Every structure is written in C-alpha cells, then in structure tokens.
Amino acid sequence: MQEIQQIEDMEQILHLIDLRYPLPRLGGWAASADFIKILYQEILALLKRKEAPVIVETGSGVSTILIAYLLKKYAPKALFISLDHDIEYMRKSRHALELHGLKSGVHLLYAPLQKYLLGEEVWLWYKTAQLFELLQQKRIDMLSIDGPPMDTQALARYPVLPIVREKLANDWVLVLDDAARTQEQAIIQRWKKEFRPLREEFVQTQKGTAIIRPMRWSYSPKISICIPTYNRKEYVSQALQSALDQKYENLEIVVVDDGSSDGTQELVRGFEDLRIRYFRNEVNRGRPYTRNRCIDEARGEFLLWLDDDDVLQENIVEEYVGLLQEYPDVQILYGALKRFQSDAMMVDPQDFYQNNKTLLNILLTGGCPLPNPGTMVKKELYEKFGKYDEEFLRAQDYEFWSRVVLKASIKKYNGVSCHYRVHENNISAGSVVDVDTSYESKIVRKSLQKDILLEVFDYVPSLEYAFVEIAEYLKNLQDYCNALYYYDLAKRDKSKALFIALLADKSEYAKKLVQEVDKKRETFAKLIQTYDSLRKKCVTLIEKKRVERLKQFIEPIEALLPNSWLYHIVMAHVSGDEKMAKKHARSSFICNPLSLESAQLMQALGFMESEVEKIAQRLTEPLNPYERDKSRFWESLQ
C-alpha cells in the first residue's frame, strides 16, 4: 500500500513539472515522494499570496531538484536557497542541477556546521554568513528542514528557529521531514514551548512530516479553566499548577470546593495568583452541583474542564484557541487523554467534526467517546440546553453530551489535551462492576425519541435493527431486563435474548424463548436446566450460610454465565471485602431490579433504601415513546 501511495504522489508531482532528465531515486535517505508532495502543496499555497517568495532548505538532494523545477515553472522570481554542510554531497547536488538545467534557479551554498551559543547550550548548525548576505532585507517565507543529520548531536535540527527566527516573514511555514522520530517530536515540543504560539500539523508520510506555522489570532476569547474539587488536597495543587502554566493570557481559573475538610481551601488560597477565583460550598453537594456552580461563576466565553486529580497538557489552551481561528463555528473542543506520568493512552477518540450523527450513534450503542477532562465547551451551550442534571451523581457529562451533540459543532484537537490520573477513587474509573451503570441505561433510553432514531440509524432498513444494537449495549451495561425488552421490540435474535434472560435470572422467560429459536433447541434447553440446577444449589448454600462451599461454584458460574445475576449474588456473599461485596450486590440488582433478594442484600450491606429505589426507578420507569407498554412486558418476566 505504501509503495502504491508513493507512486501516486510521484505521478502528481510529475504532472506539475516539465522533467528534462531522470531523477535520483526517492525514499530511503533521500526525500520521499509524499514529503515532496507536501512541499509542493505548501509552495503553491504560498504563491497565491506572494509572487516571489523566499524558500530556504537545509540538506540538498532530490528535493532541491524538484523544488527548483516547480519554482522555474510557477515562480521564476522566487529566491530559493539550499544549505549543505557536506561538500561532496553538495557537489553531487550541483551536478544534478546542471543536468536538469536548473542551476540558475537555486543558490546552493556550502555551509559547514559551526558552533552557536543559544542560551547556555552549545549547538552545531549551518554557517549563516552567505545565507544572511543573500537575504539582505528579505524575509524567509518557507523552511524545508531535512538536516543536519540526526547523528550530528541530540535534537540536531532544533537550532533552525532560534538562529533564523529574526529573518522569518510574519506568515512563515516550516516543513520538517522525519517527524515521526522521537527526537523530531521532542524538537517540535521544544519549539512550541520556546517560540509560542506555534501551530503544528502532523501528516502521516513515509517518515512523518510536521508542518509548523505561527498562530495568528483574530479571536482571543476569555477561557475559564474550571476545577471542581472535593478532598483532593494531595492532587489538586498539580492540577492548579498545570492551569497556571498555560501561556494564554486571557484566562481565569475557577475552583469550586465542594465542602472539603482536608485543607484544600488553605492550599488553593496559598497560590496567591489573581487568575484564581476560589469558591466554596458550605456543605458537600455532589459533583454535578459543583460543576454547575463552576458554570455559574465562570466569566469566560469557553469553559475548559479539569478534574482536580488530572493535569492539563502544557500548551492546550493556545492549541484550542488556535483551532478556533480555523473553525470559528466550533463549540466543543476535545483531545486525547494520556495516563498520568506514562506513555499509555487512556482515551483517543476520533474527530467528530461535522459528523454528529456518528457520535450520537456511539453514545447510544457503545458508550461515551468524548472525554470530560481537558474538554472545552462554549458557555452558551449550557445556557441554551441546560446545565448538568444533578440526578446524575456520575456520568453527568455523558448525559449532557446526549442532549447537545446533534445541535453543537464539535472538533478534536489532534494531540493530548490532558493527563489522566488513575487511582481507586476515580469516580469514572473501573470495570462495569465498579460503577452504577443504571445511569448510562437511563441516558441511552431517554434519548430514544423517534425523530432521533430515524436520523441516527438511517443506515438500517428498519428500527428493529436499531433496537438490536441498543439491546446489545444495554446488555453490556448489565441492564439485562431492558435489553430483553428491546430484543422483544426488535422481534429478532431470540437465541441472544434467551441467553440474556438467564443472565437476568429469568429462567421461565428463557423457557418460553426456547420454543421460538430456530436452531439448537436441545442445547438451549440443557443450558437452562444447568442454570436452574446451579441456582438452586447456590441459593440453598446462601440460606445455610455455607460460604466455603459456595465458593466452589464461582468458577462454573463464570464459565457458564459471566456477569450474570447469579454470579454477582454469589460473589456478594463470598467476598471478604465489604466494599467489593457492596459492588457485587448492586450489580446483581442492576442485572435484575425485580429481584427482592438483591434489594434486601443491598440494604443489609448498608445501602440506603432510597438509593435502592432510585436505581430501580432509573431502570424500570418508561423513558421514551417505545417504553409506554414496558410495564406489561416486565410483568411477564416476574
């Protein structure tokens, strides 16, 4: 595939020029065709603005020949300068230019590497005397950087910007070859830190290509970095510092403390930075209330969310504002999340720009792909569509996205926006057992209005197929009873529904479905029989409090029906850890909110009766027009 792409790019290059002599081989140490194509694109775009641009190249070779061909045809008045530190290689390039009849179009300079003191570091880079003499008062419009070689020294190509930046035009562009290498990536990050604000675009070529430009801001909105916090003194200082380290000037930092008792207030006030605005709830009100107070207190046009245990990418505010110059319609900006102090990526969603239907489809059938930390939201969206629903003690961002994604303009930043800290107290971390997935179930089901379904599932012949996709996601959330309901609406895949019925401890309903399956009826009948036998034995042992004997059934249950009601009810009884026992008891109730046994077990383990009732309500209440008759179906499950 790579070879075909190189051939296609070379065909486009040759179509633009009048080749007079065979070219040296491209690729390997020489520039590849895909890199040359990008150079051509940038030069031709430059020629729309300037008749006689100044182009400087480091490292001569086949790129020199091809740039010279393009300029000879389209910009004969351009000034093209190529630097080479290797006298023998430069002579080969000069000879090739003579063969192609291009010698007069290029100032090919021998520029041996010499030492420069930049700050407190000594660097080797091309001798600039002849370059600056040729430039005189002219400014460089474009830099093509393919030298010095990496073995010259670490970060060998870094010096180009500090050495020539005073000679750059206002709207310069730098094209860097070999940008996929670790050293080149480090160089780019150093440039962005020292010569901000810069905008980087990475293009996936044979060796990786980076296009660097200065940011020109015609629009500088006020940004509110919002940090809701509660008893995270050990982490919040790092979150705050990452916000203070942003170089974008038009920002504030809104900290809303949800009644912390661990000294958070003293820590935040100790920063003594006028950009920080600190507010405190007198009593603990919960995360959604605290987020909503952040919205109320924020003065910015955009709100950038930062959890109190996470850390913003160093330059993310500038990167986001830079994107707003190119996409002024955008109201939500997000990036990838990287695991804190690690190279591991936590979340790297796709770009949903002008593809909102796909995003909502994923929200309804696969979970929430948009991160909350590091995401920036235009405040007017909260004013227009409402703030976070305070019922949702978790997944409140998921619920908000489900309301706005079809109506908002969304864009991804192609990079890391935030570093995500993983620990046992993460409110959103963990497996399906660790969290109350009844919230996700409610989010999905309340979104299923007919007009939305017809728009988002326009690729299926009928809504029956959509109901199957929704049922499968509800199954993944362990909301087996609602999954059964949507399979019943779909009138399809009876064998899958039968399996889910056993996961939900609905053996009698599974027996009815056996008569409707097309194949393997005997196999399914034996499965039901095996389940009934296991269930009877486990319930007897639970009643007799024979915990050690009960443990013997964990493995066979896991093999037969992992994450089933029976599995969780057994795990809740055998677990020696109270916290884990409560999680499994709650999961068993989500699997089957009709189970009196699960409800009683939750209360015995310390759950408030109101909490049990709220979970049941989220799962059982009709939430959309398709659930008007759901109560009848659920009665059939009893």
C-alpha positions as CSV (number, residue, x, y, z in Angstrom):
1,M,0.0,0.0,0.0
2,Q,2.8,2.4,0.9
3,E,4.5,1.8,-2.4
4,I,1.3,2.5,-4.3
5,Q,0.8,5.7,-2.4
6,Q,4.4,6.8,-3.2
7,I,3.8,6.1,-6.9
8,E,0.5,8.1,-6.9
9,D,2.2,11.0,-5.2
10,M,5.1,10.9,-7.7
11,E,2.6,10.9,-10.6
12,Q,1.1,14.1,-9.2
13,I,4.5,15.7,-8.8
14,L,5.5,14.9,-12.4
15,H,2.2,16.2,-13.7
16,L,3.1,19.7,-12.3
17,I,6.6,20.0,-13.7
18,D,8.5,19.5,-17.0
19,L,11.1,16.9,-16.2
20,R,14.1,17.1,-18.5
21,Y,16.4,14.4,-17.1
22,P,16.0,11.2,-14.9
23,L,15.8,11.9,-11.1
24,P,17.8,10.2,-8.4
25,R,15.9,7.5,-6.5
26,L,13.5,8.9,-3.9
27,G,12.9,7.5,-0.4
28,G,15.5,5.9,1.9
29,W,17.9,8.7,2.9
30,A,16.5,10.9,0.2
31,A,13.2,12.8,0.4
32,S,10.2,10.5,-0.3
33,A,7.5,11.4,-2.8
34,D,4.9,12.0,-0.2
35,F,7.2,14.6,1.5
36,I,7.8,16.3,-1.8
37,K,4.1,16.4,-2.5
38,I,3.5,18.3,0.8
39,L,6.3,20.7,-0.1
40,Y,4.6,21.3,-3.4
41,Q,1.2,21.9,-1.7
42,E,2.8,24.5,0.7
43,I,4.7,26.3,-2.1
44,L,1.7,26.5,-4.4
45,A,-0.4,27.8,-1.5
46,L,2.4,30.3,-0.7
47,L,2.3,31.5,-4.4
48,K,-1.3,32.6,-4.0
49,R,-0.1,35.2,-1.5
50,K,3.4,36.1,-2.8
51,E,4.7,36.3,-6.4
52,A,8.4,36.0,-5.3
53,P,8.6,34.0,-2.0
54,V,11.9,33.2,-0.2
55,I,12.4,29.5,0.4
56,V,15.3,28.1,2.4
57,E,16.2,24.4,2.5
58,T,18.6,22.5,4.8
59,G,20.1,19.4,3.3
60,S,20.3,19.4,-0.5
61,G,19.4,16.5,-2.8
62,V,16.5,15.3,-4.9
63,S,14.2,17.8,-3.0
64,T,16.4,20.6,-4.3
65,I,15.9,19.5,-7.9
66,L,12.1,19.1,-7.6
67,I,11.6,22.4,-5.7
68,A,13.7,24.2,-8.4
69,Y,11.5,22.6,-11.2
70,L,8.3,23.8,-9.5
71,L,9.7,27.4,-9.0
72,K,11.1,27.6,-12.5
73,K,7.6,26.9,-13.9
74,Y,5.4,28.8,-11.5
75,A,7.6,31.4,-9.6
76,P,10.7,32.3,-11.6
77,K,11.2,35.4,-9.4
78,A,11.4,33.3,-6.2
79,L,14.6,33.2,-4.1
80,F,15.5,29.6,-3.4
81,I,18.5,28.9,-1.1
82,S,19.7,25.4,-0.2
83,L,22.3,24.8,2.5
84,D,24.5,21.8,2.7
85,H,27.3,21.1,5.2
86,D,28.8,18.2,3.2
87,I,31.0,19.5,0.4
88,E,30.9,16.2,-1.6
89,Y,27.1,15.9,-1.3
90,M,26.7,19.5,-2.3
91,R,28.8,18.9,-5.4
92,K,26.6,16.0,-6.4
93,S,23.5,18.2,-6.0
94,R,25.1,20.9,-8.1
95,H,26.0,18.5,-10.8
96,A,22.4,17.1,-10.8
97,L,21.0,20.7,-11.1
98,E,23.3,21.3,-14.1
99,L,22.0,18.2,-15.8
100,H,18.4,19.3,-15.3
101,G,19.1,22.8,-16.4
102,L,18.2,24.3,-13.0
103,K,21.5,25.7,-11.7
104,S,20.5,29.3,-12.1
105,G,17.3,28.8,-10.1
106,V,19.0,27.7,-6.9
107,H,21.5,29.3,-4.6
108,L,23.3,26.1,-3.5
109,L,25.5,27.1,-0.6
110,Y,28.3,25.2,1.1
111,A,27.6,25.9,4.8
112,P,29.8,23.8,7.1
113,L,28.5,23.2,10.6
114,Q,29.8,25.6,13.2
115,K,29.2,26.2,16.9
116,Y,26.5,28.6,18.3
117,L,25.8,29.5,21.9
118,L,22.0,29.5,22.3
119,G,21.1,30.4,25.8
120,E,23.5,28.3,27.9
121,E,23.8,25.5,25.3
122,V,26.3,25.0,22.5
123,W,24.8,23.8,19.2
124,L,26.2,22.8,15.8
125,W,24.3,24.3,12.8
126,Y,25.0,25.6,9.3
127,K,27.2,28.6,8.8
128,T,24.8,31.5,8.1
129,A,27.1,34.2,6.7
130,Q,26.3,33.6,3.0
131,L,22.6,32.9,3.8
132,F,22.1,36.2,5.6
133,E,24.1,38.1,2.9
134,L,21.8,36.7,0.2
135,L,18.7,37.5,2.2
136,Q,19.6,41.2,2.9
137,Q,16.3,42.7,3.9
138,K,14.2,39.9,2.6
139,R,12.3,37.6,4.9
140,I,12.1,33.8,4.7
141,D,8.6,32.6,3.8
142,M,9.2,28.8,3.9
143,L,11.7,26.5,5.5
144,S,12.2,22.9,4.3
145,I,14.2,21.1,7.1
146,D,15.9,17.8,6.3
147,G,19.2,18.4,8.0
148,P,21.6,18.4,9.8
149,P,21.7,14.6,10.2
150,M,20.5,13.1,13.5
151,D,24.0,11.8,14.3
152,T,25.3,15.4,14.4
153,Q,24.1,15.7,18.0
154,A,20.9,15.2,20.0
155,L,18.0,17.3,18.7
156,A,20.2,18.3,15.7
157,R,17.5,20.2,13.9
158,Y,16.4,22.3,16.8
159,P,18.7,25.4,16.2
160,V,17.0,26.4,13.0
161,L,14.3,28.5,14.7
162,P,16.4,30.3,17.3
163,I,19.1,31.1,14.7
164,V,16.9,32.3,11.8
165,R,13.7,33.5,13.6
166,E,14.6,37.2,13.2
167,K,14.7,36.5,9.4
168,L,11.3,34.9,9.2
169,A,8.3,36.5,7.5
170,N,5.1,37.1,9.6
171,D,3.3,34.1,8.0
172,W,6.2,31.7,7.6
173,V,5.8,27.9,7.4
174,L,8.3,25.2,8.3
175,V,8.1,21.7,6.8
176,L,10.0,19.1,8.8
177,D,10.9,15.7,7.4
178,D,11.4,12.6,9.6
179,A,8.9,14.0,12.0
180,A,7.8,10.5,13.2
181,R,11.2,10.1,15.0
182,T,11.2,10.6,18.8
183,Q,13.9,13.3,18.5
184,E,12.0,15.3,16.0
185,Q,8.9,15.1,18.2
186,A,11.0,16.4,21.1
187,I,12.3,19.3,18.9
188,I,8.7,20.3,17.9
189,Q,7.6,20.3,21.6
190,R,10.6,22.5,22.5
191,W,9.9,24.9,19.6
192,K,6.3,25.1,20.7
193,K,7.4,25.9,24.3
194,E,10.0,28.5,23.4
195,F,8.6,30.2,20.3
196,R,4.9,30.2,21.1
197,P,2.4,30.5,19.8
198,L,3.0,27.8,17.1
199,R,0.6,25.5,15.3
200,E,1.6,22.0,14.4
201,E,0.1,19.7,11.9
202,F,1.4,16.2,11.6
203,V,0.9,14.3,8.3
204,Q,1.4,10.5,8.1
205,T,4.0,10.1,5.4
206,Q,6.7,7.5,4.9
207,K,8.9,9.1,7.6
208,G,6.4,11.5,9.1
209,T,6.0,15.2,8.2
210,A,5.3,18.1,10.5
211,I,4.1,21.5,9.3
212,I,4.7,24.3,11.8
213,R,3.2,27.8,11.5
214,P,2.9,30.8,13.8
215,M,-0.6,31.2,15.2
216,R,-2.3,34.5,14.2
217,W,-5.2,35.2,16.5
218,S,-8.0,37.3,15.2
219,Y,-10.1,35.9,18.0
220,S,-9.0,35.7,21.6
221,P,-11.9,34.6,23.8
222,K,-11.7,34.5,27.5
223,I,-11.2,31.0,28.8
224,S,-12.3,29.8,32.2
225,I,-10.4,26.7,33.4
226,C,-12.9,25.1,35.8
227,I,-11.7,22.8,38.6
228,P,-14.5,21.2,40.8
229,T,-12.8,19.7,43.8
230,Y,-13.5,17.7,46.9
231,N,-10.9,16.4,49.4
232,R,-8.2,16.0,46.8
233,K,-5.5,18.1,48.5
234,E,-2.8,15.6,47.5
235,Y,-3.6,16.1,43.8
236,V,-5.3,19.5,43.3
237,S,-2.1,21.5,43.6
238,Q,-0.7,19.8,40.4
239,A,-4.0,20.4,38.6
240,L,-3.9,24.1,39.5
241,Q,-0.2,24.4,38.6
242,S,-0.9,22.9,35.1
243,A,-3.7,25.6,34.7
244,L,-1.4,28.4,35.8
245,D,1.4,27.2,33.5
246,Q,-0.8,27.9,30.4
247,K,0.8,30.8,28.5
248,Y,-2.5,32.0,27.0
249,E,-3.2,35.3,28.8
250,N,-6.9,35.8,28.5
251,L,-7.9,33.2,31.1
252,E,-9.2,32.7,34.6
253,I,-9.1,29.6,36.9
254,V,-12.4,28.9,38.7
255,V,-12.0,26.5,41.6
256,V,-15.2,25.3,43.3
257,D,-14.6,23.4,46.5
258,D,-17.4,21.1,47.4
259,G,-17.0,21.5,51.2
260,S,-13.6,19.8,51.5
261,S,-12.3,19.1,55.0
262,D,-8.7,18.2,54.2
263,G,-7.1,21.6,54.0
264,T,-7.9,22.2,50.3
265,Q,-9.1,25.8,51.0
266,E,-5.8,26.8,52.6
267,L,-3.8,25.1,49.8
268,V,-5.7,26.9,47.0
269,R,-5.5,30.3,48.7
270,G,-1.8,29.8,49.2
271,F,-1.2,30.1,45.4
272,E,-1.9,33.9,45.6
273,D,-2.4,34.3,41.9
274,L,-5.0,36.8,40.8
275,R,-6.2,34.5,38.0
276,I,-7.5,32.0,40.5
277,R,-11.1,32.6,41.7
278,Y,-12.0,30.3,44.6
279,F,-15.5,29.4,45.7
280,R,-16.6,27.0,48.4
281,N,-19.9,25.1,49.0
282,E,-20.6,25.2,52.8
283,V,-21.7,21.6,52.7
284,N,-20.9,18.7,50.3
285,R,-23.4,19.0,47.4
286,G,-22.0,16.4,44.9
287,R,-20.2,16.6,41.7
288,P,-23.0,17.8,39.3
289,Y,-24.0,20.6,41.6
290,T,-20.4,21.7,41.9
291,R,-19.9,21.6,38.1
292,N,-23.0,23.7,37.7
293,R,-21.6,26.2,40.2
294,C,-18.4,26.4,38.1
295,I,-20.6,27.3,35.1
296,D,-22.5,30.0,37.1
297,E,-19.2,31.6,38.4
298,A,-17.2,31.4,35.2
299,R,-16.8,34.6,33.3
300,G,-15.3,33.1,30.2
301,E,-16.8,32.5,26.8
302,F,-15.5,28.9,26.9
303,L,-15.1,26.6,29.9
304,L,-12.2,24.2,29.9
305,W,-12.9,21.3,32.3
306,L,-10.1,20.0,34.5
307,D,-10.7,17.4,37.2
308,D,-8.9,18.0,40.5
309,D,-6.6,14.9,40.1
310,D,-5.7,15.5,36.4
311,V,-3.1,17.7,34.7
312,L,-3.6,19.8,31.6
313,Q,-1.2,19.4,28.6
314,E,1.3,22.3,28.8
315,N,0.0,24.3,25.8
316,I,-3.5,23.1,25.4
317,V,-5.3,26.5,25.8
318,E,-3.3,28.0,23.0
319,E,-3.8,24.9,20.8
320,Y,-7.6,25.2,21.3
321,V,-7.7,28.9,20.6
322,G,-5.6,28.3,17.5
323,L,-8.2,25.8,16.3
324,L,-10.9,28.3,16.9
325,Q,-9.2,30.6,14.4
326,E,-9.6,27.9,11.7
327,Y,-13.0,26.6,12.9
328,P,-14.9,29.6,14.4
329,D,-18.2,27.7,14.4
330,V,-16.8,25.1,16.9
331,Q,-18.5,25.0,20.4
332,I,-16.8,21.9,21.9
333,L,-13.1,21.1,21.6
334,Y,-11.5,17.9,23.0
335,G,-8.3,15.9,22.7
336,A,-6.8,12.6,23.7
337,L,-6.2,11.6,27.3
338,K,-2.9,10.2,28.3
339,R,-2.3,8.2,31.5
340,F,-0.6,10.4,34.1
341,Q,3.2,10.0,34.1
342,S,3.0,7.3,31.4
343,D,3.1,7.0,27.6
344,A,0.0,4.9,27.7
345,M,-3.1,6.5,26.0
346,M,-6.3,6.4,28.1
347,V,-8.7,7.8,25.5
348,D,-8.1,8.8,21.9
349,P,-11.4,9.4,20.2
350,Q,-12.0,10.1,16.6
351,D,-12.7,13.5,15.2
352,F,-16.5,14.0,15.0
353,Y,-16.3,17.4,13.2
354,Q,-19.5,17.7,11.1
355,N,-20.2,14.0,11.9
356,N,-22.5,14.5,14.9
357,K,-24.8,11.6,13.9
358,T,-22.0,9.1,14.2
359,L,-21.1,10.5,17.7
360,L,-24.7,10.2,18.9
361,N,-24.9,6.6,17.5
362,I,-21.8,5.7,19.5
363,L,-23.3,7.3,22.6
364,L,-26.5,5.2,22.2
365,T,-24.8,1.9,21.3
366,G,-21.3,1.9,22.7
367,G,-20.7,4.4,25.5
368,C,-19.3,7.9,25.8
369,P,-16.3,8.5,23.5
370,L,-15.9,12.2,24.5
371,P,-13.7,12.8,27.5
372,N,-14.7,15.3,30.1
373,P,-11.2,16.2,31.4
374,G,-9.4,18.6,29.0
375,T,-12.6,19.3,27.0
376,M,-13.6,22.9,26.3
377,V,-17.2,23.9,26.0
378,K,-18.7,27.2,24.9
379,K,-20.7,28.5,27.8
380,E,-23.7,29.4,25.6
381,L,-24.4,25.6,25.2
382,Y,-25.2,25.4,28.9
383,E,-27.4,28.5,28.7
384,K,-29.3,27.1,25.7
385,F,-29.6,23.4,26.6
386,G,-29.3,23.4,30.3
387,K,-26.5,22.5,32.7
388,Y,-25.6,19.1,34.2
389,D,-28.5,17.1,35.5
390,E,-28.0,16.8,39.3
391,E,-29.6,13.4,39.5
392,F,-26.6,12.0,37.7
393,L,-24.1,11.7,40.5
394,R,-21.8,10.1,37.9
395,A,-21.9,10.1,34.1
396,Q,-23.3,13.7,34.2
397,D,-21.1,14.7,31.2
398,Y,-22.4,11.7,29.2
399,E,-26.0,12.8,29.9
400,F,-25.1,16.4,28.8
401,W,-23.4,15.2,25.6
402,S,-26.5,13.1,24.8
403,R,-28.6,16.3,24.8
404,V,-26.4,18.6,22.8
405,V,-24.3,16.5,20.3
406,L,-26.8,16.8,17.4
407,K,-27.0,20.6,17.9
408,A,-23.4,21.6,18.7
409,S,-20.3,21.9,16.5
410,I,-17.6,19.6,17.8
411,K,-13.9,19.4,16.9
412,K,-11.0,17.2,18.0
413,Y,-7.5,18.6,18.7
414,N,-5.1,16.2,17.2
415,G,-3.0,15.6,20.3
416,V,-3.1,15.1,24.1
417,S,-5.3,17.6,26.0
418,C,-5.0,16.2,29.5
419,H,-3.1,13.7,31.6
420,Y,-5.5,11.4,33.4
421,R,-4.6,10.1,36.9
422,V,-5.8,6.5,37.6
423,H,-6.5,5.6,41.2
424,E,-9.1,3.7,43.1
425,N,-11.1,6.8,43.9
426,N,-11.6,7.9,40.3
427,I,-15.3,8.5,40.0
428,S,-15.4,7.2,36.4
429,A,-12.7,4.6,36.6
430,G,-13.1,0.8,36.9
431,S,-15.0,-2.1,35.4
432,V,-18.7,-2.4,34.9
433,V,-18.9,-3.9,38.4
434,D,-17.3,-0.8,40.0
435,V,-19.8,1.7,38.8
436,D,-23.6,2.1,38.8
437,T,-24.5,1.6,35.2
438,S,-28.1,2.4,35.7
439,Y,-27.2,6.0,34.9
440,E,-25.9,5.0,31.4
441,S,-29.0,3.0,30.8
442,K,-31.2,5.9,31.6
443,I,-29.2,8.2,29.4
444,V,-29.5,5.9,26.4
445,R,-33.1,5.1,26.8
446,K,-34.4,8.6,27.4
447,S,-32.6,9.7,24.1
448,L,-34.7,7.2,22.0
449,Q,-37.2,9.6,20.5
450,K,-38.5,8.6,17.1
451,D,-37.0,11.6,15.2
452,I,-33.6,10.9,16.7
453,L,-33.7,7.2,16.0
454,L,-34.7,7.8,12.3
455,E,-31.8,10.3,11.9
456,V,-29.1,8.4,13.8
457,F,-29.9,4.9,12.5
458,D,-30.6,6.0,8.9
459,Y,-28.3,3.2,7.7
460,V,-30.6,0.3,8.7
461,P,-33.7,-0.8,6.8
462,S,-36.0,-0.6,9.9
463,L,-35.8,0.4,13.5
464,E,-35.8,-3.3,14.5
465,Y,-32.1,-3.3,13.7
466,A,-31.6,-0.2,15.8
467,F,-33.3,-1.9,18.8
468,V,-31.0,-4.8,18.5
469,E,-27.9,-2.5,18.7
470,I,-29.4,-0.7,21.7
471,A,-30.2,-4.0,23.4
472,E,-26.6,-5.2,22.9
473,Y,-25.3,-2.1,24.6
474,L,-27.8,-2.4,27.5
475,K,-26.6,-6.0,27.9
476,N,-23.0,-4.7,28.1
477,L,-24.2,-2.4,30.9
478,Q,-25.7,-5.4,32.7
479,D,-29.2,-3.9,32.3
480,Y,-30.4,-7.3,31.2
481,C,-34.2,-6.7,31.7
482,N,-34.2,-3.6,29.5
483,A,-32.1,-5.5,27.0
484,L,-34.7,-8.2,26.9
485,Y,-37.4,-5.5,26.3
486,Y,-35.6,-4.1,23.3
487,Y,-35.0,-7.5,21.9
488,D,-38.7,-8.1,22.2
489,L,-39.4,-4.9,20.3
490,A,-37.0,-6.0,17.6
491,K,-38.6,-9.4,17.2
492,R,-35.2,-10.7,16.3
493,D,-32.3,-12.9,17.6
494,K,-34.3,-15.0,20.0
495,S,-31.2,-17.1,20.9
496,K,-29.4,-14.0,22.1
497,A,-32.4,-12.9,24.1
498,L,-32.6,-16.4,25.7
499,F,-29.0,-16.1,26.9
500,I,-29.7,-12.6,28.3
501,A,-32.8,-14.0,30.1
502,L,-30.5,-16.4,32.0
503,L,-28.1,-13.6,32.8
504,A,-31.1,-11.7,34.3
505,D,-32.2,-14.8,36.3
506,K,-35.3,-15.1,34.1
507,S,-35.3,-18.8,33.6
508,E,-39.0,-19.1,33.0
509,Y,-38.9,-16.5,30.3
510,A,-35.9,-18.3,28.7
511,K,-38.0,-21.5,28.6
512,K,-40.7,-19.6,26.5
513,L,-38.0,-18.4,24.1
514,V,-36.7,-21.9,23.5
515,Q,-39.9,-22.6,21.5
516,E,-39.1,-19.6,19.3
517,V,-35.4,-20.3,18.4
518,D,-34.7,-21.8,15.0
519,K,-31.7,-24.0,15.9
520,K,-30.1,-25.8,18.8
521,R,-33.3,-26.0,20.9
522,E,-31.9,-29.0,22.8
523,T,-28.7,-27.2,23.5
524,F,-30.5,-24.2,24.9
525,A,-32.9,-26.4,26.9
526,K,-29.8,-28.1,28.6
527,L,-28.3,-24.7,29.3
528,I,-31.5,-23.6,31.1
529,Q,-31.5,-26.9,33.0
530,T,-27.9,-26.5,34.1
531,Y,-28.6,-22.9,35.2
532,D,-31.6,-23.9,37.2
533,S,-29.6,-26.6,38.9
534,L,-26.7,-24.2,39.7
535,R,-29.1,-21.6,41.0
536,K,-30.9,-24.0,43.3
537,K,-27.6,-25.2,44.9
538,C,-26.2,-21.7,45.4
539,V,-29.4,-20.3,46.9
540,T,-29.5,-23.3,49.3
541,L,-25.9,-22.6,50.4
542,I,-26.6,-18.9,50.8
543,E,-29.6,-19.7,53.0
544,K,-27.4,-22.0,55.1
545,K,-24.5,-19.5,55.1
546,R,-22.1,-22.2,53.8
547,V,-19.7,-19.7,52.3
548,E,-16.8,-22.0,51.7
549,R,-19.0,-24.5,49.8
550,L,-20.4,-21.6,47.9
551,K,-17.0,-20.5,46.6
552,Q,-16.7,-23.8,44.7
553,F,-19.5,-22.6,42.3
554,I,-17.8,-19.3,41.3
555,E,-15.8,-20.9,38.5
556,P,-18.6,-23.0,36.9
557,I,-20.9,-20.0,37.0
558,E,-18.3,-17.8,35.4
559,A,-17.7,-20.3,32.7
560,L,-21.5,-20.7,32.1
561,L,-22.8,-17.1,32.6
562,P,-20.2,-14.5,33.4
563,N,-21.5,-11.2,34.9
564,S,-24.9,-12.8,35.5
565,W,-27.3,-12.1,38.4
566,L,-26.3,-15.4,39.9
567,Y,-22.6,-14.7,39.6
568,H,-22.9,-11.3,41.3
569,I,-25.2,-12.6,44.1
570,V,-22.7,-15.4,44.9
571,M,-19.8,-13.0,44.8
572,A,-21.5,-10.6,47.1
573,H,-21.9,-13.4,49.7
574,V,-18.4,-14.9,49.4
575,S,-16.4,-11.7,49.2
576,G,-14.4,-11.0,52.3
577,D,-14.1,-7.3,51.4
578,E,-17.1,-5.2,52.3
579,K,-16.6,-2.7,49.6
580,M,-16.4,-5.4,46.9
581,A,-19.4,-7.2,48.4
582,K,-21.5,-4.0,48.0
583,K,-20.4,-3.6,44.4
584,H,-21.5,-7.1,43.5
585,A,-24.8,-6.7,45.4
586,R,-25.5,-3.5,43.4
587,S,-24.5,-5.2,40.1
588,S,-26.9,-8.1,40.9
589,F,-29.7,-5.6,41.4
590,I,-28.9,-3.8,38.0
591,C,-29.0,-7.3,36.4
592,N,-32.4,-7.8,37.8
593,P,-34.1,-4.9,39.5
594,L,-37.2,-7.1,40.0
595,S,-35.1,-9.2,42.5
596,L,-36.3,-8.8,46.1
597,E,-33.3,-10.9,47.1
598,S,-30.8,-8.3,45.6
599,A,-32.7,-5.3,47.1
600,Q,-32.7,-6.9,50.6
601,L,-29.0,-7.8,50.2
602,M,-28.1,-4.2,49.3
603,Q,-29.8,-2.8,52.3
604,A,-28.2,-5.5,54.6
605,L,-24.8,-4.3,53.3
606,G,-25.5,-0.7,54.1
607,F,-27.2,0.8,51.1
608,M,-29.9,3.4,51.9
609,E,-33.4,2.3,50.9
610,S,-33.7,5.5,48.9
611,E,-30.6,4.6,46.9
612,V,-32.0,1.1,46.0
613,E,-35.3,2.8,45.0
614,K,-33.5,5.3,42.7
615,I,-31.6,2.5,40.9
616,A,-34.9,0.6,40.4
617,Q,-36.6,3.8,39.2
618,R,-33.9,4.5,36.6
619,L,-34.2,1.0,35.2
620,T,-37.9,0.5,35.3
621,E,-39.5,3.8,34.5
622,P,-40.7,4.4,30.9
623,L,-38.4,7.0,29.4
624,N,-39.4,7.2,25.7
625,P,-42.4,6.5,23.5
626,Y,-41.3,3.0,22.8
627,E,-41.5,2.1,26.5
628,R,-45.1,3.0,27.1
629,D,-46.1,-0.6,27.4
630,K,-42.9,-1.7,29.1
631,S,-44.7,-2.5,32.4
632,R,-46.7,-5.3,30.8
633,F,-43.5,-6.9,29.4
634,W,-41.8,-6.6,32.8
635,E,-44.8,-8.3,34.4
636,S,-44.2,-11.2,32.1
637,L,-40.7,-11.5,33.5
638,Q,-41.9,-11.9,37.1
